């Protein structure tokens, strides 16, 4: 009497979702353009200076990076159109494929839930003194040790595969 719970297959949609998440996190934690600090100070002649490094003299300076906004943003129509094309919604074929994968995933989830419920019920059944009946209807005597082993296997399967 062995219980086999179905494995959860990895779908293309799941892979794409994980890759997109990984890329977003990478962009968040490792920005491509380092942000330098900008300093402003005025010399003895009244001339204002800007630099990535504070002045070497003992001239008072002010760090103004937080007050600045990026200037090299491309908001041209061509660039906007390229981005819209790149990030447009899914095509009808892609939507149909996603729906098909979603349906398959729902069916697999339903089978998994049924298998988990069956495993939980079997575990509940073999808790305490029990006996088993074979395919011929004969009573099969099981030692307490064997009953505990079966219960442990069921518990492990439930922990590993069921939510």
The 8 nearest C-alpha neighbors of each residue, nearest first, counted from 0:
[[1, 2, 149, 133, 131, 3, 132, 134],
 [2, 0, 3, 149, 153, 152, 4, 118],
 [1, 3, 4, 0, 118, 153, 156, 114],
 [2, 4, 1, 5, 114, 156, 6, 118],
 [3, 5, 114, 2, 6, 111, 115, 160],
 [6, 4, 111, 3, 7, 110, 114, 107],
 [7, 5, 8, 4, 160, 111, 107, 3],
 [6, 8, 5, 9, 107, 108, 111, 104],
 [9, 7, 6, 10, 104, 107, 5, 13],
 [8, 10, 13, 7, 11, 14, 12, 6],
 [9, 11, 13, 12, 8, 14, 100, 104],
 [12, 10, 14, 13, 15, 9, 100, 16],
 [11, 13, 15, 10, 14, 16, 97, 100],
 [14, 12, 16, 10, 11, 15, 17, 9],
 [13, 15, 11, 17, 16, 12, 18, 10],
 [16, 14, 18, 12, 17, 13, 19, 11],
 [15, 17, 13, 19, 14, 18, 12, 20],
 [18, 16, 20, 14, 19, 15, 21, 13],
 [17, 19, 21, 15, 20, 16, 14, 22],
 [20, 18, 22, 16, 21, 17, 15, 23],
 [19, 21, 17, 23, 18, 22, 24, 16],
 [20, 22, 18, 24, 19, 23, 25, 17],
 [23, 21, 25, 19, 20, 24, 26, 18],
 [24, 22, 20, 26, 25, 21, 27, 19],
 [23, 25, 27, 21, 26, 22, 28, 20],
 [24, 26, 22, 28, 27, 23, 29, 21],
 [27, 25, 23, 29, 24, 30, 28, 22],
 [26, 28, 24, 25, 29, 30, 23, 22],
 [27, 29, 25, 26, 24, 30, 23, 31],
 [30, 28, 26, 25, 27, 31, 24, 32],
 [31, 29, 26, 32, 27, 28, 33, 25],
 [30, 32, 29, 33, 26, 27, 34, 28],
 [33, 31, 30, 34, 29, 35, 26, 69],
 [32, 34, 35, 31, 30, 29, 36, 28],
 [33, 35, 32, 36, 64, 30, 37, 31],
 [36, 34, 33, 37, 51, 64, 32, 52],
 [35, 37, 64, 51, 38, 34, 62, 63],
 [36, 38, 51, 64, 50, 63, 62, 35],
 [37, 39, 62, 50, 61, 49, 53, 63],
 [40, 38, 49, 61, 60, 48, 62, 50],
 [41, 39, 60, 48, 47, 61, 59, 42],
 [40, 42, 47, 46, 45, 48, 43, 39],
 [41, 43, 45, 44, 46, 47, 40, 58],
 [44, 42, 45, 41, 46, 58, 47, 40],
 [43, 45, 42, 46, 41, 47, 48, 40],
 [46, 44, 42, 43, 41, 47, 40, 48],
 [45, 47, 41, 42, 44, 48, 43, 40],
 [48, 46, 41, 40, 45, 42, 39, 49],
 [47, 49, 40, 39, 41, 46, 50, 42],
 [50, 48, 39, 38, 37, 40, 47, 51],
 [49, 51, 52, 38, 37, 48, 39, 53],
 [50, 52, 37, 36, 38, 35, 53, 49],
 [53, 51, 50, 54, 38, 37, 36, 55],
 [52, 54, 38, 55, 60, 50, 51, 39],
 [55, 53, 56, 52, 58, 60, 57, 40],
 [54, 56, 53, 57, 58, 52, 59, 60],
 [57, 55, 58, 54, 59, 53, 42, 60],
 [56, 58, 59, 55, 54, 60, 53, 42],
 [57, 59, 56, 60, 54, 42, 40, 41],
 [58, 60, 57, 40, 61, 41, 54, 56],
 [61, 59, 40, 39, 58, 38, 53, 62],
 [60, 62, 39, 38, 63, 40, 59, 53],
 [61, 63, 38, 37, 64, 39, 36, 60],
 [64, 62, 66, 65, 37, 38, 61, 39],
 [65, 63, 37, 36, 66, 67, 62, 38],
 [64, 66, 63, 67, 68, 62, 36, 37],
 [65, 67, 64, 63, 68, 62, 37, 69],
 [68, 66, 64, 65, 69, 63, 70, 37],
 [67, 69, 70, 66, 65, 64, 71, 72],
 [70, 68, 71, 72, 67, 34, 66, 64],
 [71, 69, 72, 68, 67, 73, 74, 66],
 [72, 70, 69, 73, 74, 68, 75, 32],
 [73, 71, 70, 74, 69, 75, 68, 78],
 [74, 72, 75, 71, 78, 79, 70, 76],
 [73, 75, 72, 76, 79, 78, 77, 71],
 [76, 74, 78, 77, 73, 79, 80, 72],
 [75, 77, 79, 78, 80, 74, 81, 73],
 [78, 76, 80, 79, 75, 81, 74, 82],
 [77, 79, 81, 75, 80, 76, 82, 74],
 [80, 78, 76, 82, 77, 81, 83, 75],
 [81, 79, 83, 77, 82, 78, 84, 76],
 [82, 80, 78, 84, 79, 83, 85, 77],
 [81, 83, 85, 79, 84, 80, 86, 78],
 [84, 82, 80, 86, 85, 81, 87, 79],
 [85, 83, 81, 87, 82, 86, 80, 79],
 [84, 86, 82, 83, 87, 81, 80, 88],
 [87, 85, 83, 84, 82, 88, 81, 89],
 [88, 86, 84, 83, 85, 89, 82, 90],
 [89, 87, 86, 90, 84, 85, 94, 83],
 [88, 90, 93, 94, 91, 87, 92, 86],
 [89, 91, 93, 92, 94, 88, 95, 87],
 [90, 92, 94, 93, 95, 89, 96, 88],
 [93, 91, 95, 90, 94, 96, 89, 97],
 [94, 92, 96, 90, 95, 91, 89, 97],
 [93, 95, 91, 97, 96, 92, 89, 98],
 [96, 94, 98, 92, 93, 97, 91, 99],
 [95, 97, 93, 99, 98, 94, 92, 100],
 [98, 96, 94, 100, 99, 95, 101, 93],
 [97, 99, 101, 95, 96, 100, 94, 102],
 [98, 100, 96, 102, 101, 97, 95, 103],
 [101, 99, 103, 97, 102, 98, 104, 96],
 [100, 102, 98, 104, 99, 103, 97, 105],
 [101, 103, 105, 99, 104, 100, 98, 106],
 [104, 102, 100, 106, 105, 101, 107, 99],
 [103, 105, 101, 107, 102, 106, 108, 100],
 [104, 106, 108, 102, 107, 103, 109, 101],
 [107, 105, 109, 103, 108, 104, 102, 110],
 [106, 108, 104, 110, 109, 105, 111, 103],
 [109, 107, 105, 111, 106, 110, 104, 112],
 [108, 110, 106, 112, 107, 111, 105, 113],
 [111, 109, 107, 113, 112, 108, 114, 106],
 [110, 112, 108, 114, 109, 113, 115, 107],
 [113, 111, 115, 109, 110, 114, 116, 108],
 [112, 114, 110, 116, 115, 111, 117, 109],
 [113, 115, 117, 111, 116, 112, 4, 110],
 [116, 114, 118, 112, 117, 113, 161, 111],
 [115, 117, 119, 113, 118, 114, 112, 120],
 [116, 118, 114, 120, 115, 119, 121, 113],
 [119, 117, 115, 121, 120, 116, 122, 114],
 [120, 118, 122, 116, 121, 117, 115, 123],
 [119, 121, 123, 117, 122, 118, 116, 124],
 [122, 120, 124, 118, 123, 119, 117, 125],
 [123, 121, 119, 125, 124, 120, 150, 118],
 [122, 124, 120, 121, 126, 125, 119, 118],
 [125, 123, 121, 122, 126, 120, 129, 127],
 [124, 126, 122, 123, 129, 127, 121, 150],
 [125, 127, 123, 124, 122, 128, 150, 129],
 [126, 128, 125, 129, 124, 146, 143, 123],
 [129, 127, 126, 130, 125, 143, 146, 124],
 [130, 128, 125, 127, 131, 126, 124, 141],
 [129, 131, 140, 139, 141, 138, 132, 128],
 [130, 132, 139, 138, 133, 140, 129, 141],
 [131, 133, 138, 137, 136, 139, 134, 130],
 [132, 134, 136, 135, 137, 139, 131, 138],
 [133, 135, 136, 132, 137, 138, 131, 139],
 [136, 134, 133, 137, 132, 138, 139, 131],
 [135, 137, 133, 134, 132, 138, 139, 131],
 [138, 136, 132, 133, 135, 139, 134, 131],
 [137, 139, 132, 131, 140, 133, 136, 130],
 [140, 138, 131, 132, 130, 137, 141, 133],
 [139, 141, 130, 138, 142, 131, 129, 132],
 [142, 140, 145, 139, 130, 146, 143, 131],
 [141, 143, 145, 144, 146, 140, 147, 130],
 [142, 144, 146, 145, 147, 141, 128, 148],
 [143, 145, 147, 142, 146, 148, 141, 149],
 [144, 146, 148, 142, 147, 143, 141, 149],
 [147, 145, 143, 149, 144, 148, 150, 142],
 [146, 148, 150, 144, 145, 149, 151, 143],
 [149, 147, 145, 151, 150, 146, 152, 144],
 [150, 148, 152, 146, 151, 147, 145, 153],
 [149, 151, 147, 153, 148, 152, 122, 154],
 [150, 152, 154, 148, 153, 149, 147, 155],
 [153, 151, 149, 155, 154, 150, 148, 156],
 [152, 154, 156, 150, 151, 155, 157, 149],
 [153, 155, 151, 157, 152, 156, 158, 150],
 [156, 154, 152, 158, 153, 157, 159, 151],
 [157, 155, 159, 153, 154, 158, 160, 152],
 [156, 158, 161, 154, 155, 160, 159, 153],
 [159, 157, 155, 156, 160, 161, 154, 162],
 [160, 158, 156, 157, 155, 161, 162, 154],
 [159, 161, 157, 158, 156, 162, 4, 115],
 [162, 160, 157, 158, 115, 159, 112, 111],
 [161, 160, 158, 157, 159, 115, 112, 111]]
